[in-house]
Amino acid sequence: MMLQCREAARQVSKGLDAPLPLKERLSLAFHLWLCPRCTEYQRQLLALRAMLGEELEKLLHPSGDSDDSLTAKEKEYLLQPLTRSGG
Ligand SMILES: [Zn+2]
C-alpha cells in the first residue's frame, strides 16, 4: 500500500523528534525512495532543524564576553576614571 504524501510528511517531521516504529520507518523510506518531493521536504526539515539547533546552542551557551572574562588589569583600567577623584 502506497503511503500518501501528507502522511509521509507527517512521519518525516515526527521522525525528527522521536524514532519511528520500524513499520512506519520502512513505509516512509519506501515512499521517499519513490517521491522526490517528500525527499526534498525531509532534506529541508533536517537543514532547518540543524540551523535552529545551532542558534539554540548559541543562546544556551553564549561565547560572548562576561565580566569574568576580563583580567584583573583590564578591570583596573576600566575602573580608573571612576576611582580617581583628583583632577
Ligand atoms: Zn510524497
PDB file of the backbone (N, CA, C, O) and the ligand in Angstrom, with CONECT records:
HET     ZN  A 101       1
ATOM      1  N   MET A   1       0.848  -1.204   0.000  1.00  0.00           N
ATOM      2  CA  MET A   1       0.000   0.000   0.000  1.00  0.00           C
ATOM      3  C   MET A   1       0.880   1.250   0.000  1.00  0.00           C
ATOM      4  O   MET A   1       1.828   1.369   0.777  1.00  0.00           O
ATOM      5  N   MET A   2       0.543   2.161  -0.880  1.00  0.00           N
ATOM      6  CA  MET A   2       1.345   3.363  -1.052  1.00  0.00           C
ATOM      7  C   MET A   2       0.989   4.404   0.005  1.00  0.00           C
ATOM      8  O   MET A   2      -0.181   4.684   0.265  1.00  0.00           O
ATOM      9  N   LEU A   3       2.026   4.962   0.599  1.00  0.00           N
ATOM     10  CA  LEU A   3       1.845   6.000   1.604  1.00  0.00           C
ATOM     11  C   LEU A   3       1.469   7.308   0.915  1.00  0.00           C
ATOM     12  O   LEU A   3       2.034   7.653  -0.123  1.00  0.00           O
ATOM     13  N   GLN A   4       0.517   8.033   1.492  1.00  0.00           N
ATOM     14  CA  GLN A   4       0.163   9.343   0.954  1.00  0.00           C
ATOM     15  C   GLN A   4       1.249  10.357   1.307  1.00  0.00           C
ATOM     16  O   GLN A   4       1.909  10.227   2.338  1.00  0.00           O
ATOM     17  N   CYS A   5       1.434  11.361   0.457  1.00  0.00           N
ATOM     18  CA  CYS A   5       2.447  12.378   0.702  1.00  0.00           C
ATOM     19  C   CYS A   5       2.194  13.096   2.031  1.00  0.00           C
ATOM     20  O   CYS A   5       3.124  13.406   2.776  1.00  0.00           O
ATOM     21  N   ARG A   6       0.924  13.350   2.304  1.00  0.00           N
ATOM     22  CA  ARG A   6       0.609  14.066   3.528  1.00  0.00           C
ATOM     23  C   ARG A   6       1.022  13.247   4.745  1.00  0.00           C
ATOM     24  O   ARG A   6       1.572  13.769   5.715  1.00  0.00           O
ATOM     25  N   GLU A   7       0.741  11.966   4.665  1.00  0.00           N
ATOM     26  CA  GLU A   7       1.112  11.076   5.762  1.00  0.00           C
ATOM     27  C   GLU A   7       2.633  10.945   5.860  1.00  0.00           C
ATOM     28  O   GLU A   7       3.193  10.896   6.955  1.00  0.00           O
ATOM     29  N   ALA A   8       3.284  10.891   4.709  1.00  0.00           N
ATOM     30  CA  ALA A   8       4.740  10.791   4.687  1.00  0.00           C
ATOM     31  C   ALA A   8       5.363  12.024   5.335  1.00  0.00           C
ATOM     32  O   ALA A   8       6.306  11.910   6.117  1.00  0.00           O
ATOM     33  N   ALA A   9       4.831  13.205   5.006  1.00  0.00           N
ATOM     34  CA  ALA A   9       5.348  14.453   5.569  1.00  0.00           C
ATOM     35  C   ALA A   9       5.183  14.464   7.084  1.00  0.00           C
ATOM     36  O   ALA A   9       6.056  14.922   7.820  1.00  0.00           O
ATOM     37  N   ARG A  10       4.052  13.951   7.522  1.00  0.00           N
ATOM     38  CA  ARG A  10       3.785  13.898   8.958  1.00  0.00           C
ATOM     39  C   ARG A  10       4.817  12.997   9.647  1.00  0.00           C
ATOM     40  O   ARG A  10       5.339  13.326  10.712  1.00  0.00           O
ATOM     41  N   GLN A  11       5.093  11.869   9.022  1.00  0.00           N
ATOM     42  CA  GLN A  11       6.046  10.934   9.612  1.00  0.00           C
ATOM     43  C   GLN A  11       7.465  11.476   9.570  1.00  0.00           C
ATOM     44  O   GLN A  11       8.267  11.210  10.465  1.00  0.00           O
ATOM     45  N   VAL A  12       7.773  12.244   8.516  1.00  0.00           N
ATOM     46  CA  VAL A  12       9.108  12.849   8.430  1.00  0.00           C
ATOM     47  C   VAL A  12       9.337  13.766   9.625  1.00  0.00           C
ATOM     48  O   VAL A  12      10.368  13.686  10.292  1.00  0.00           O
ATOM     49  N   SER A  13       8.363  14.641   9.889  1.00  0.00           N
ATOM     50  CA  SER A  13       8.537  15.588  10.992  1.00  0.00           C
ATOM     51  C   SER A  13       8.458  14.879  12.335  1.00  0.00           C
ATOM     52  O   SER A  13       9.138  15.261  13.287  1.00  0.00           O
ATOM     53  N   LYS A  14       7.631  13.850  12.408  1.00  0.00           N
ATOM     54  CA  LYS A  14       7.511  13.069  13.637  1.00  0.00           C
ATOM     55  C   LYS A  14       8.827  12.340  13.912  1.00  0.00           C
ATOM     56  O   LYS A  14       9.270  12.231  15.055  1.00  0.00           O
ATOM     57  N   GLY A  15       9.432  11.848  12.842  1.00  0.00           N
ATOM     58  CA  GLY A  15      10.666  11.094  12.985  1.00  0.00           C
ATOM     59  C   GLY A  15      11.851  11.930  13.442  1.00  0.00           C
ATOM     60  O   GLY A  15      12.867  11.395  13.886  1.00  0.00           O
ATOM     61  N   LEU A  16      11.713  13.251  13.330  1.00  0.00           N
ATOM     62  CA  LEU A  16      12.793  14.124  13.793  1.00  0.00           C
ATOM     63  C   LEU A  16      12.814  14.200  15.319  1.00  0.00           C
ATOM     64  O   LEU A  16      13.867  14.365  15.936  1.00  0.00           O
ATOM     65  N   ASP A  17      11.641  14.076  15.901  1.00  0.00           N
ATOM     66  CA  ASP A  17      11.544  14.209  17.354  1.00  0.00           C
ATOM     67  C   ASP A  17      11.764  12.894  18.079  1.00  0.00           C
ATOM     68  O   ASP A  17      12.331  12.858  19.171  1.00  0.00           O
ATOM     69  N   ALA A  18      11.306  11.813  17.457  1.00  0.00           N
ATOM     70  CA  ALA A  18      11.449  10.508  18.083  1.00  0.00           C
ATOM     71  C   ALA A  18      11.572   9.462  16.993  1.00  0.00           C
ATOM     72  O   ALA A  18      10.999   9.614  15.914  1.00  0.00           O
ATOM     73  N   PRO A  19      12.316   8.404  17.267  1.00  0.00           N
ATOM     74  CA  PRO A  19      12.458   7.355  16.260  1.00  0.00           C
ATOM     75  C   PRO A  19      11.100   6.737  15.941  1.00  0.00           C
ATOM     76  O   PRO A  19      10.309   6.444  16.838  1.00  0.00           O
ATOM     77  N   LEU A  20      10.848   6.545  14.659  1.00  0.00           N
ATOM     78  CA  LEU A  20       9.575   5.960  14.248  1.00  0.00           C
ATOM     79  C   LEU A  20       9.606   4.451  14.471  1.00  0.00           C
ATOM     80  O   LEU A  20      10.669   3.830  14.478  1.00  0.00           O
ATOM     81  N   PRO A  21       8.420   3.874  14.653  1.00  0.00           N
ATOM     82  CA  PRO A  21       8.348   2.411  14.684  1.00  0.00           C
ATOM     83  C   PRO A  21       8.859   1.848  13.365  1.00  0.00           C
ATOM     84  O   PRO A  21       8.742   2.482  12.316  1.00  0.00           O
ATOM     85  N   LEU A  22       9.422   0.655  13.434  1.00  0.00           N
ATOM     86  CA  LEU A  22      10.060   0.054  12.261  1.00  0.00           C
ATOM     87  C   LEU A  22       9.137   0.044  11.046  1.00  0.00           C
ATOM     88  O   LEU A  22       9.567   0.327   9.928  1.00  0.00           O
ATOM     89  N   LYS A  23       7.863  -0.286  11.275  1.00  0.00           N
ATOM     90  CA  LYS A  23       6.913  -0.384  10.170  1.00  0.00           C
ATOM     91  C   LYS A  23       6.749   0.966   9.472  1.00  0.00           C
ATOM     92  O   LYS A  23       6.743   1.049   8.243  1.00  0.00           O
ATOM     93  N   GLU A  24       6.614   2.028  10.285  1.00  0.00           N
ATOM     94  CA  GLU A  24       6.460   3.365   9.717  1.00  0.00           C
ATOM     95  C   GLU A  24       7.733   3.822   9.024  1.00  0.00           C
ATOM     96  O   GLU A  24       7.696   4.467   7.977  1.00  0.00           O
ATOM     97  N   ARG A  25       8.865   3.471   9.636  1.00  0.00           N
ATOM     98  CA  ARG A  25      10.141   3.851   9.042  1.00  0.00           C
ATOM     99  C   ARG A  25      10.322   3.221   7.674  1.00  0.00           C
ATOM    100  O   ARG A  25      10.810   3.856   6.739  1.00  0.00           O
ATOM    101  N   LEU A  26       9.917   1.951   7.572  1.00  0.00           N
ATOM    102  CA  LEU A  26      10.073   1.249   6.307  1.00  0.00           C
ATOM    103  C   LEU A  26       9.157   1.824   5.231  1.00  0.00           C
ATOM    104  O   LEU A  26       9.572   2.023   4.089  1.00  0.00           O
ATOM    105  N   SER A  27       7.893   2.089   5.615  1.00  0.00           N
ATOM    106  CA  SER A  27       6.969   2.624   4.617  1.00  0.00           C
ATOM    107  C   SER A  27       7.371   4.035   4.213  1.00  0.00           C
ATOM    108  O   SER A  27       7.191   4.438   3.064  1.00  0.00           O
ATOM    109  N   LEU A  28       7.918   4.782   5.169  1.00  0.00           N
ATOM    110  CA  LEU A  28       8.383   6.133   4.863  1.00  0.00           C
ATOM    111  C   LEU A  28       9.605   6.077   3.943  1.00  0.00           C
ATOM    112  O   LEU A  28       9.691   6.817   2.963  1.00  0.00           O
ATOM    113  N   ALA A  29      10.538   5.198   4.267  1.00  0.00           N
ATOM    114  CA  ALA A  29      11.732   5.059   3.442  1.00  0.00           C
ATOM    115  C   ALA A  29      11.353   4.680   2.009  1.00  0.00           C
ATOM    116  O   ALA A  29      11.936   5.165   1.040  1.00  0.00           O
ATOM    117  N   PHE A  30      10.352   3.791   1.910  1.00  0.00           N
ATOM    118  CA  PHE A  30       9.895   3.367   0.590  1.00  0.00           C
ATOM    119  C   PHE A  30       9.267   4.535  -0.160  1.00  0.00           C
ATOM    120  O   PHE A  30       9.481   4.703  -1.361  1.00  0.00           O
ATOM    121  N   HIS A  31       8.494   5.336   0.557  1.00  0.00           N
ATOM    122  CA  HIS A  31       7.851   6.484  -0.066  1.00  0.00           C
ATOM    123  C   HIS A  31       8.897   7.510  -0.517  1.00  0.00           C
ATOM    124  O   HIS A  31       8.802   8.064  -1.612  1.00  0.00           O
ATOM    125  N   LEU A  32       9.881   7.752   0.327  1.00  0.00           N
ATOM    126  CA  LEU A  32      10.917   8.737  -0.006  1.00  0.00           C
ATOM    127  C   LEU A  32      11.720   8.281  -1.216  1.00  0.00           C
ATOM    128  O   LEU A  32      12.183   9.089  -2.022  1.00  0.00           O
ATOM    129  N   TRP A  33      11.872   6.966  -1.318  1.00  0.00           N
ATOM    130  CA  TRP A  33      12.613   6.393  -2.440  1.00  0.00           C
ATOM    131  C   TRP A  33      11.903   6.685  -3.754  1.00  0.00           C
ATOM    132  O   TRP A  33      12.529   6.869  -4.798  1.00  0.00           O
ATOM    133  N   LEU A  34      10.564   6.722  -3.671  1.00  0.00           N
ATOM    134  CA  LEU A  34       9.760   6.932  -4.877  1.00  0.00           C
ATOM    135  C   LEU A  34       9.391   8.389  -5.105  1.00  0.00           C
ATOM    136  O   LEU A  34       9.062   8.781  -6.224  1.00  0.00           O
ATOM    137  N   CYS A  35       9.445   9.193  -4.047  1.00  0.00           N
ATOM    138  CA  CYS A  35       8.860  10.526  -4.120  1.00  0.00           C
ATOM    139  C   CYS A  35       9.908  11.610  -3.868  1.00  0.00           C
ATOM    140  O   CYS A  35      10.283  11.856  -2.722  1.00  0.00           O
ATOM    141  N   PRO A  36      10.376  12.252  -4.924  1.00  0.00           N
ATOM    142  CA  PRO A  36      11.402  13.303  -4.774  1.00  0.00           C
ATOM    143  C   PRO A  36      10.904  14.486  -3.960  1.00  0.00           C
ATOM    144  O   PRO A  36      11.682  15.149  -3.275  1.00  0.00           O
ATOM    145  N   ARG A  37       9.612  14.747  -4.038  1.00  0.00           N
ATOM    146  CA  ARG A  37       9.074  15.898  -3.307  1.00  0.00           C
ATOM    147  C   ARG A  37       9.218  15.730  -1.803  1.00  0.00           C
ATOM    148  O   ARG A  37       9.631  16.651  -1.099  1.00  0.00           O
ATOM    149  N   CYS A  38       8.876  14.549  -1.323  1.00  0.00           N
ATOM    150  CA  CYS A  38       8.975  14.289   0.108  1.00  0.00           C
ATOM    151  C   CYS A  38      10.433  14.156   0.533  1.00  0.00           C
ATOM    152  O   CYS A  38      10.788  14.511   1.656  1.00  0.00           O
ATOM    153  N   THR A  39      11.276  13.646  -0.358  1.00  0.00           N
ATOM    154  CA  THR A  39      12.707  13.588  -0.056  1.00  0.00           C
ATOM    155  C   THR A  39      13.245  14.990   0.156  1.00  0.00           C
ATOM    156  O   THR A  39      14.023  15.237   1.076  1.00  0.00           O
ATOM    157  N   GLU A  40      12.818  15.915  -0.714  1.00  0.00           N
ATOM    158  CA  GLU A  40      13.230  17.306  -0.599  1.00  0.00           C
ATOM    159  C   GLU A  40      12.692  17.923   0.686  1.00  0.00           C
ATOM    160  O   GLU A  40      13.384  18.679   1.369  1.00  0.00           O
ATOM    161  N   TYR A  41      11.453  17.587   0.998  1.00  0.00           N
ATOM    162  CA  TYR A  41      10.836  18.087   2.232  1.00  0.00           C
ATOM    163  C   TYR A  41      11.644  17.641   3.444  1.00  0.00           C
ATOM    164  O   TYR A  41      11.910  18.429   4.352  1.00  0.00           O
ATOM    165  N   GLN A  42      12.030  16.367   3.448  1.00  0.00           N
ATOM    166  CA  GLN A  42      12.808  15.838   4.557  1.00  0.00           C
ATOM    167  C   GLN A  42      14.160  16.543   4.655  1.00  0.00           C
ATOM    168  O   GLN A  42      14.630  16.867   5.745  1.00  0.00           O
ATOM    169  N   ARG A  43      14.778  16.775   3.489  1.00  0.00           N
ATOM    170  CA  ARG A  43      16.084  17.424   3.449  1.00  0.00           C
ATOM    171  C   ARG A  43      16.000  18.840   4.038  1.00  0.00           C
ATOM    172  O   ARG A  43      16.855  19.263   4.816  1.00  0.00           O
ATOM    173  N   GLN A  44      14.938  19.557   3.637  1.00  0.00           N
ATOM    174  CA  GLN A  44      14.767  20.923   4.129  1.00  0.00           C
ATOM    175  C   GLN A  44      14.495  20.959   5.628  1.00  0.00           C
ATOM    176  O   GLN A  44      15.002  21.818   6.348  1.00  0.00           O
ATOM    177  N   LEU A  45      13.687  20.012   6.078  1.00  0.00           N
ATOM    178  CA  LEU A  45      13.391  19.950   7.508  1.00  0.00           C
ATOM    179  C   LEU A  45      14.657  19.699   8.308  1.00  0.00           C
ATOM    180  O   LEU A  45      14.878  20.316   9.350  1.00  0.00           O
ATOM    181  N   LEU A  46      15.484  18.793   7.815  1.00  0.00           N
ATOM    182  CA  LEU A  46      16.726  18.470   8.507  1.00  0.00           C
ATOM    183  C   LEU A  46      17.663  19.672   8.530  1.00  0.00           C
ATOM    184  O   LEU A  46      18.304  19.958   9.542  1.00  0.00           O
ATOM    185  N   ALA A  47      17.733  20.377   7.391  1.00  0.00           N
ATOM    186  CA  ALA A  47      18.602  21.557   7.307  1.00  0.00           C
ATOM    187  C   ALA A  47      18.111  22.643   8.260  1.00  0.00           C
ATOM    188  O   ALA A  47      18.899  23.269   8.970  1.00  0.00           O
ATOM    189  N   LEU A  48      16.791  22.854   8.263  1.00  0.00           N
ATOM    190  CA  LEU A  48      16.197  23.866   9.142  1.00  0.00           C
ATOM    191  C   LEU A  48      16.462  23.525  10.596  1.00  0.00           C
ATOM    192  O   LEU A  48      16.809  24.382  11.408  1.00  0.00           O
ATOM    193  N   ARG A  49      16.288  22.253  10.898  1.00  0.00           N
ATOM    194  CA  ARG A  49      16.471  21.813  12.270  1.00  0.00           C
ATOM    195  C   ARG A  49      17.925  21.980  12.705  1.00  0.00           C
ATOM    196  O   ARG A  49      18.199  22.386  13.834  1.00  0.00           O
ATOM    197  N   ALA A  50      18.842  21.667  11.812  1.00  0.00           N
ATOM    198  CA  ALA A  50      20.260  21.819  12.129  1.00  0.00           C
ATOM    199  C   ALA A  50      20.574  23.285  12.396  1.00  0.00           C
ATOM    200  O   ALA A  50      21.327  23.619  13.311  1.00  0.00           O
ATOM    201  N   MET A  51      19.976  24.163  11.568  1.00  0.00           N
ATOM    202  CA  MET A  51      20.200  25.592  11.708  1.00  0.00           C
ATOM    203  C   MET A  51      19.643  26.086  13.042  1.00  0.00           C
ATOM    204  O   MET A  51      20.307  26.821  13.773  1.00  0.00           O
ATOM    205  N   LEU A  52      18.406  25.671  13.348  1.00  0.00           N
ATOM    206  CA  LEU A  52      17.779  26.084  14.600  1.00  0.00           C
ATOM    207  C   LEU A  52      18.552  25.545  15.788  1.00  0.00           C
ATOM    208  O   LEU A  52      18.680  26.213  16.814  1.00  0.00           O
ATOM    209  N   GLY A  53      19.059  24.350  15.645  1.00  0.00           N
ATOM    210  CA  GLY A  53      19.837  23.746  16.720  1.00  0.00           C
ATOM    211  C   GLY A  53      21.071  24.560  17.015  1.00  0.00           C
ATOM    212  O   GLY A  53      21.428  24.752  18.178  1.00  0.00           O
ATOM    213  N   GLU A  54      21.730  25.044  15.976  1.00  0.00           N
ATOM    214  CA  GLU A  54      22.922  25.869  16.160  1.00  0.00           C
ATOM    215  C   GLU A  54      22.581  27.171  16.862  1.00  0.00           C
ATOM    216  O   GLU A  54      23.290  27.607  17.768  1.00  0.00           O
ATOM    217  N   GLU A  55      21.471  27.794  16.425  1.00  0.00           N
ATOM    218  CA  GLU A  55      21.050  29.047  17.054  1.00  0.00           C
ATOM    219  C   GLU A  55      20.731  28.835  18.521  1.00  0.00           C
ATOM    220  O   GLU A  55      21.064  29.661  19.370  1.00  0.00           O
ATOM    221  N   LEU A  56      20.084  27.719  18.805  1.00  0.00           N
ATOM    222  CA  LEU A  56      19.721  27.400  20.175  1.00  0.00           C
ATOM    223  C   LEU A  56      20.972  27.204  21.013  1.00  0.00           C
ATOM    224  O   LEU A  56      21.038  27.655  22.156  1.00  0.00           O
ATOM    225  N   GLU A  57      21.957  26.535  20.447  1.00  0.00           N
ATOM    226  CA  GLU A  57      23.223  26.320  21.146  1.00  0.00           C
ATOM    227  C   GLU A  57      23.854  27.663  21.520  1.00  0.00           C
ATOM    228  O   GLU A  57      24.366  27.843  22.625  1.00  0.00           O
ATOM    229  N   LYS A  58      23.804  28.596  20.572  1.00  0.00           N
ATOM    230  CA  LYS A  58      24.393  29.918  20.808  1.00  0.00           C
ATOM    231  C   LYS A  58      23.693  30.621  21.949  1.00  0.00           C
ATOM    232  O   LYS A  58      24.322  31.295  22.765  1.00  0.00           O
ATOM    233  N   LEU A  59      22.348  30.451  21.996  1.00  0.00           N
ATOM    234  CA  LEU A  59      21.578  31.103  23.047  1.00  0.00           C
ATOM    235  C   LEU A  59      21.853  30.474  24.415  1.00  0.00           C
ATOM    236  O   LEU A  59      21.913  31.157  25.437  1.00  0.00           O
ATOM    237  N   LEU A  60      22.015  29.159  24.394  1.00  0.00           N
ATOM    238  CA  LEU A  60      22.210  28.452  25.657  1.00  0.00           C
ATOM    239  C   LEU A  60      23.639  28.578  26.157  1.00  0.00           C
ATOM    240  O   LEU A  60      23.885  28.653  27.361  1.00  0.00           O
ATOM    241  N   HIS A  61      24.569  28.599  25.224  1.00  0.00           N
ATOM    242  CA  HIS A  61      25.974  28.696  25.606  1.00  0.00           C
ATOM    243  C   HIS A  61      26.639  29.858  24.880  1.00  0.00           C
ATOM    244  O   HIS A  61      27.439  29.646  23.969  1.00  0.00           O
ATOM    245  N   PRO A  62      26.315  31.078  25.276  1.00  0.00           N
ATOM    246  CA  PRO A  62      26.902  32.231  24.592  1.00  0.00           C
ATOM    247  C   PRO A  62      28.408  32.290  24.836  1.00  0.00           C
ATOM    248  O   PRO A  62      28.895  32.097  25.950  1.00  0.00           O
ATOM    249  N   SER A  63      29.113  32.560  23.760  1.00  0.00           N
ATOM    250  CA  SER A  63      30.570  32.636  23.902  1.00  0.00           C
ATOM    251  C   SER A  63      30.997  34.096  24.036  1.00  0.00           C
ATOM    252  O   SER A  63      32.182  34.423  23.966  1.00  0.00           O
ATOM    253  N   GLY A  64      30.014  34.957  24.227  1.00  0.00           N
ATOM    254  CA  GLY A  64      30.296  36.382  24.358  1.00  0.00           C
ATOM    255  C   GLY A  64      31.045  36.689  25.631  1.00  0.00           C
ATOM    256  O   GLY A  64      31.328  35.803  26.437  1.00  0.00           O
ATOM    257  N   ASP A  65      31.363  37.966  25.801  1.00  0.00           N
ATOM    258  CA  ASP A  65      32.169  38.324  26.962  1.00  0.00           C
ATOM    259  C   ASP A  65      31.304  38.579  28.189  1.00  0.00           C
ATOM    260  O   ASP A  65      30.295  39.280  28.119  1.00  0.00           O
ATOM    261  N   SER A  66      31.697  38.025  29.265  1.00  0.00           N
ATOM    262  CA  SER A  66      31.076  38.330  30.550  1.00  0.00           C
ATOM    263  C   SER A  66      32.123  39.039  31.398  1.00  0.00           C
ATOM    264  O   SER A  66      33.262  39.233  30.971  1.00  0.00           O
ATOM    265  N   ASP A  67      31.726  39.418  32.591  1.00  0.00           N
ATOM    266  CA  ASP A  67      32.644  40.148  33.452  1.00  0.00           C
ATOM    267  C   ASP A  67      33.866  39.319  33.814  1.00  0.00           C
ATOM    268  O   ASP A  67      34.965  39.837  34.013  1.00  0.00           O
ATOM    269  N   ASP A  68      33.634  38.011  33.891  1.00  0.00           N
ATOM    270  CA  ASP A  68      34.711  37.142  34.323  1.00  0.00           C
ATOM    271  C   ASP A  68      35.808  36.995  33.278  1.00  0.00           C
ATOM    272  O   ASP A  68      36.915  36.546  33.577  1.00  0.00           O
ATOM    273  N   SER A  69      35.486  37.378  32.057  1.00  0.00           N
ATOM    274  CA  SER A  69      36.474  37.197  31.010  1.00  0.00           C
ATOM    275  C   SER A  69      37.539  38.302  31.064  1.00  0.00           C
ATOM    276  O   SER A  69      38.588  38.190  30.429  1.00  0.00           O
ATOM    277  N   LEU A  70      37.267  39.351  31.813  1.00  0.00           N
ATOM    278  CA  LEU A  70      38.235  40.433  31.957  1.00  0.00           C
ATOM    279  C   LEU A  70      39.324  40.038  32.946  1.00  0.00           C
ATOM    280  O   LEU A  70      39.057  39.395  33.961  1.00  0.00           O
ATOM    281  N   THR A  71      40.534  40.427  32.639  1.00  0.00           N
ATOM    282  CA  THR A  71      41.613  40.188  33.585  1.00  0.00           C
ATOM    283  C   THR A  71      41.569  41.270  34.657  1.00  0.00           C
ATOM    284  O   THR A  71      40.903  42.292  34.497  1.00  0.00           O
ATOM    285  N   ALA A  72      42.270  41.037  35.724  1.00  0.00           N
ATOM    286  CA  ALA A  72      42.292  41.999  36.822  1.00  0.00           C
ATOM    287  C   ALA A  72      42.816  43.346  36.338  1.00  0.00           C
ATOM    288  O   ALA A  72      42.331  44.398  36.753  1.00  0.00           O
ATOM    289  N   LYS A  73      43.789  43.302  35.476  1.00  0.00           N
ATOM    290  CA  LYS A  73      44.404  44.522  34.974  1.00  0.00           C
ATOM    291  C   LYS A  73      43.418  45.329  34.125  1.00  0.00           C
ATOM    292  O   LYS A  73      43.377  46.557  34.190  1.00  0.00           O
ATOM    293  N   GLU A  74      42.619  44.598  33.317  1.00  0.00           N
ATOM    294  CA  GLU A  74      41.626  45.259  32.474  1.00  0.00           C
ATOM    295  C   GLU A  74      40.549  45.913  33.329  1.00  0.00           C
ATOM    296  O   GLU A  74      40.089  47.016  33.034  1.00  0.00           O
ATOM    297  N   LYS A  75      40.157  45.224  34.382  1.00  0.00           N
ATOM    298  CA  LYS A  75      39.144  45.778  35.290  1.00  0.00           C
ATOM    299  C   LYS A  75      39.672  47.060  35.943  1.00  0.00           C
ATOM    300  O   LYS A  75      38.970  48.066  36.048  1.00  0.00           O
ATOM    301  N   GLU A  76      40.902  46.986  36.367  1.00  0.00           N
ATOM    302  CA  GLU A  76      41.562  48.128  36.998  1.00  0.00           C
ATOM    303  C   GLU A  76      41.550  49.326  36.046  1.00  0.00           C
ATOM    304  O   GLU A  76      41.265  50.458  36.437  1.00  0.00           O
ATOM    305  N   TYR A  77      41.870  49.032  34.784  1.00  0.00           N
ATOM    306  CA  TYR A  77      41.918  50.078  33.771  1.00  0.00           C
ATOM    307  C   TYR A  77      40.544  50.688  33.540  1.00  0.00           C
ATOM    308  O   TYR A  77      40.413  51.902  33.388  1.00  0.00           O
ATOM    309  N   LEU A  78      39.509  49.831  33.513  1.00  0.00           N
ATOM    310  CA  LEU A  78      38.151  50.311  33.265  1.00  0.00           C
ATOM    311  C   LEU A  78      37.615  51.133  34.432  1.00  0.00           C
ATOM    312  O   LEU A  78      36.840  52.070  34.242  1.00  0.00           O
ATOM    313  N   LEU A  79      38.039  50.767  35.650  1.00  0.00           N
ATOM    314  CA  LEU A  79      37.525  51.443  36.841  1.00  0.00           C
ATOM    315  C   LEU A  79      38.305  52.712  37.155  1.00  0.00           C
ATOM    316  O   LEU A  79      37.856  53.529  37.958  1.00  0.00           O
ATOM    317  N   GLN A  80      39.446  52.883  36.545  1.00  0.00           N
ATOM    318  CA  GLN A  80      40.328  54.015  36.833  1.00  0.00           C
ATOM    319  C   GLN A  80      39.626  55.376  36.855  1.00  0.00           C
ATOM    320  O   GLN A  80      39.766  56.122  37.824  1.00  0.00           O
ATOM    321  N   PRO A  81      38.867  55.709  35.794  1.00  0.00           N
ATOM    322  CA  PRO A  81      38.230  57.039  35.766  1.00  0.00           C
ATOM    323  C   PRO A  81      37.250  57.221  36.913  1.00  0.00           C
ATOM    324  O   PRO A  81      37.007  58.348  37.345  1.00  0.00           O
ATOM    325  N   LEU A  82      36.685  56.131  37.412  1.00  0.00           N
ATOM    326  CA  LEU A  82      35.691  56.220  38.476  1.00  0.00           C
ATOM    327  C   LEU A  82      36.341  56.399  39.837  1.00  0.00           C
ATOM    328  O   LEU A  82      35.852  57.151  40.680  1.00  0.00           O
ATOM    329  N   THR A  83      37.451  55.699  40.042  1.00  0.00           N
ATOM    330  CA  THR A  83      38.071  55.717  41.367  1.00  0.00           C
ATOM    331  C   THR A  83      38.958  56.939  41.566  1.00  0.00           C
ATOM    332  O   THR A  83      39.207  57.361  42.695  1.00  0.00           O
ATOM    333  N   ARG A  84      39.427  57.496  40.474  1.00  0.00           N
ATOM    334  CA  ARG A  84      40.321  58.640  40.595  1.00  0.00           C
ATOM    335  C   ARG A  84      39.476  59.912  40.750  1.00  0.00           C
ATOM    336  O   ARG A  84      38.726  60.260  39.838  1.00  0.00           O
ATOM    337  N   SER A  85      39.580  60.588  41.853  1.00  0.00           N
ATOM    338  CA  SER A  85      38.716  61.736  42.096  1.00  0.00           C
ATOM    339  C   SER A  85      39.469  63.061  41.910  1.00  0.00           C
ATOM    340  O   SER A  85      38.862  64.131  41.859  1.00  0.00           O
ATOM    341  N   GLY A  86      40.776  62.970  41.813  1.00  0.00           N
ATOM    342  CA  GLY A  86      41.543  64.205  41.648  1.00  0.00           C
ATOM    343  C   GLY A  86      41.391  64.784  40.245  1.00  0.00           C
ATOM    344  O   GLY A  86      40.767  64.151  39.394  1.00  0.00           O
ATOM    345  N   GLY A  87      41.932  65.947  39.982  1.00  0.00           N
ATOM    346  CA  GLY A  87      41.836  66.450  38.634  1.00  0.00           C
ATOM    347  C   GLY A  87      42.254  67.833  38.523  1.00  0.00           C
ATOM    348  O   GLY A  87      42.227  68.400  37.430  1.00  0.00           O
TER     349      GLY A  87
HETATM  350 ZN    ZN A 101       5.497  12.089  -1.289  1.00  0.00          ZN2+
END
